[in-house]
Amino acid sequence: MSRHPFFKRLLKEYQGLCTTSTLPGITMVSNDDSLTEFLFQIKVANNKLYPENEQYFLSIIITPNYPVDSPQVKFVIHETHKGNAEDPIVIDDNEPEETKSVIPMHPHIYSNGHICLNLLGDDWTPACSIESTLLSIQSMLNTNDRYERPPDDASYIKGAPLNPKNSRFVYHDDSV
């Protein structure tokens, strides 16, 4: 396995992310050995739109051109596994809905988890980091005042690419 060209930067970012006190409400769930794939849980604080028990998971995949290029970022459904490592994963459909992992409702988050955010596209610079990306998305959720999907959600997800970086987003409303 070859190392990412900016592995030292990724290692430094990873070490910073492992310090839990720096990112309240954001927890690293997993990462791969090459530090190019991460899964984070994000909690929303002080926003009555989001039930306290909803769980939001954010996948971050580092592109080969990172940090010049933004990472691939999207919300995902993540089923937590309770039990021994050798036990098969069982998804309990009888689990209360409010404790399941869901894609958060937001006017800039599509139901497939894609996020319409300038920081992940044209506004990205090499000065941005995984941490700044996480904080921007958490802030976007914390300050949301509309519990709805983007107006073109249904049409977008019909033809959306798997990789949100290959999307051409229409920015409907920057005030949210």
C-alpha positions as CSV (number, residue, x, y, z in Angstrom):
1,M,0.0,0.0,0.0
2,S,1.5,3.4,-1.0
3,R,1.2,6.4,1.2
4,H,-0.7,9.5,0.4
5,P,1.6,12.2,-1.0
6,F,0.7,14.4,2.0
7,F,0.7,11.6,4.6
8,K,2.6,13.8,7.1
9,R,-0.2,16.4,7.0
10,L,-2.9,13.7,7.3
11,L,-1.0,12.2,10.3
12,K,-0.9,15.6,12.0
13,E,-4.6,16.2,11.3
14,Y,-5.4,12.7,12.5
15,Q,-3.5,13.3,15.8
16,G,-5.4,16.5,16.3
17,L,-8.7,14.8,15.7
18,C,-7.9,12.2,18.3
19,T,-7.9,14.9,20.9
20,T,-11.6,14.7,21.8
21,S,-11.8,18.0,23.7
22,T,-11.1,20.0,20.5
23,L,-14.3,19.1,18.8
24,P,-17.2,18.9,21.2
25,G,-20.0,16.8,19.7
26,I,-17.8,15.3,17.0
27,T,-16.4,11.8,17.5
28,M,-14.2,9.8,15.2
29,V,-15.8,6.4,14.8
30,S,-13.3,4.8,12.4
31,N,-10.4,5.4,10.0
32,D,-8.3,3.3,7.8
33,D,-4.6,2.7,8.2
34,S,-3.7,5.0,5.3
35,L,-5.6,7.9,6.9
36,T,-7.7,8.4,3.7
37,E,-11.1,7.2,4.9
38,F,-12.8,8.4,8.1
39,L,-16.2,8.1,9.7
40,F,-17.4,10.7,12.2
41,Q,-20.5,11.0,14.4
42,I,-21.8,14.5,14.6
43,K,-24.1,15.6,17.4
44,V,-26.3,18.7,17.1
45,A,-26.4,20.9,20.1
46,N,-29.1,23.4,21.1
47,N,-31.2,23.1,18.0
48,K,-34.8,21.9,18.7
49,L,-35.2,20.8,15.1
50,Y,-33.1,17.7,15.7
51,P,-34.1,15.1,18.3
52,E,-31.3,14.5,20.8
53,N,-31.2,10.7,20.0
54,E,-30.8,11.0,16.3
55,Q,-27.4,9.9,15.2
56,Y,-25.6,11.5,12.2
57,F,-22.6,10.0,10.6
58,L,-20.3,11.7,8.1
59,S,-18.0,9.9,5.7
60,I,-14.8,11.7,4.7
61,I,-12.7,10.2,1.9
62,I,-9.4,12.0,1.2
63,T,-8.8,12.5,-2.5
64,P,-5.4,11.9,-4.1
65,N,-4.9,15.6,-4.6
66,Y,-5.8,16.6,-1.0
67,P,-5.2,19.2,0.4
68,V,-5.2,21.1,-2.9
69,D,-8.5,19.3,-3.6
70,S,-11.4,19.0,-1.1
71,P,-12.2,15.6,0.4
72,Q,-15.3,13.6,-0.6
73,V,-17.8,14.3,2.2
74,K,-21.3,13.0,2.7
75,F,-23.7,11.8,5.4
76,V,-24.2,8.1,5.6
77,I,-26.4,5.6,7.4
78,H,-24.3,3.7,9.8
79,E,-25.6,0.8,11.8
80,T,-23.8,0.4,15.1
81,H,-22.9,-3.1,16.2
82,K,-23.5,-4.2,19.7
83,G,-22.0,-7.5,20.8
84,N,-18.9,-9.5,20.2
85,A,-16.7,-8.9,17.1
86,E,-17.3,-12.4,15.8
87,D,-21.1,-12.1,16.1
88,P,-23.0,-11.3,12.8
89,I,-24.3,-7.8,12.5
90,V,-28.0,-7.7,13.1
91,I,-30.0,-4.6,12.2
92,D,-33.0,-4.4,14.5
93,D,-35.9,-3.0,12.6
94,N,-37.9,-2.8,15.9
95,E,-35.3,-0.3,17.3
96,P,-37.0,3.0,18.0
97,E,-36.7,5.3,15.0
98,E,-35.1,8.1,17.1
99,T,-32.1,6.0,17.9
100,K,-31.3,5.0,14.3
101,S,-28.7,6.6,12.2
102,V,-30.4,9.0,9.7
103,I,-29.4,11.6,7.1
104,P,-30.1,15.0,8.9
105,M,-32.9,17.2,7.5
106,H,-31.5,20.4,6.2
107,P,-32.2,22.6,3.2
108,H,-28.6,21.9,1.9
109,I,-28.5,18.2,2.6
110,Y,-30.0,15.8,0.1
111,S,-31.7,12.6,1.2
112,N,-28.8,10.6,-0.2
113,G,-26.4,12.3,2.2
114,H,-24.8,14.7,-0.3
115,I,-24.1,18.2,1.1
116,C,-24.5,21.4,-0.9
117,L,-21.8,23.5,0.7
118,N,-19.3,25.9,-1.1
119,L,-16.5,24.8,1.3
120,L,-16.6,21.4,-0.3
121,G,-16.3,22.9,-3.8
122,D,-15.2,26.3,-5.1
123,D,-14.4,27.8,-1.6
124,W,-12.0,25.0,-0.7
125,T,-8.4,26.0,-0.2
126,P,-5.3,24.0,1.0
127,A,-5.7,26.0,4.3
128,C,-8.9,24.0,5.0
129,S,-8.7,20.8,6.9
130,I,-10.7,17.8,8.0
131,E,-11.3,19.6,11.3
132,S,-12.5,22.8,9.6
133,T,-14.8,20.8,7.4
134,L,-16.3,19.0,10.4
135,L,-16.8,22.2,12.3
136,S,-18.5,23.9,9.2
137,I,-20.9,21.1,8.8
138,Q,-21.7,20.9,12.5
139,S,-22.3,24.7,12.5
140,M,-24.5,24.4,9.5
141,L,-26.7,21.9,11.4
142,N,-26.6,23.9,14.7
143,T,-27.8,27.1,13.1
144,N,-30.4,25.5,10.8
145,D,-34.0,26.9,11.2
146,R,-35.8,24.9,8.5
147,Y,-36.5,21.1,8.9
148,E,-36.7,20.4,5.1
149,R,-34.7,19.0,2.2
150,P,-33.5,21.0,-0.8
151,P,-36.3,21.9,-3.2
152,D,-34.8,19.7,-5.9
153,D,-34.1,16.7,-3.6
154,A,-36.3,14.2,-5.5
155,S,-34.9,15.0,-9.0
156,Y,-31.3,15.3,-7.7
157,I,-31.1,11.9,-6.1
158,K,-32.6,10.2,-9.2
159,G,-29.5,11.0,-11.2
160,A,-26.9,11.9,-8.6
161,P,-23.4,10.3,-8.9
162,L,-22.2,8.2,-6.0
163,N,-19.3,10.6,-5.4
164,P,-20.8,14.0,-4.5
165,K,-17.7,15.8,-5.9
166,N,-19.0,14.9,-9.3
167,S,-22.2,16.8,-8.7
168,R,-23.0,20.3,-10.1
169,F,-25.0,21.7,-7.2
170,V,-27.5,24.5,-7.6
171,Y,-27.2,26.8,-4.6
172,H,-30.8,27.7,-3.8
173,D,-30.5,29.7,-0.6
174,D,-27.3,30.9,1.2
175,S,-29.2,32.2,4.2
176,V,-29.7,28.8,5.8
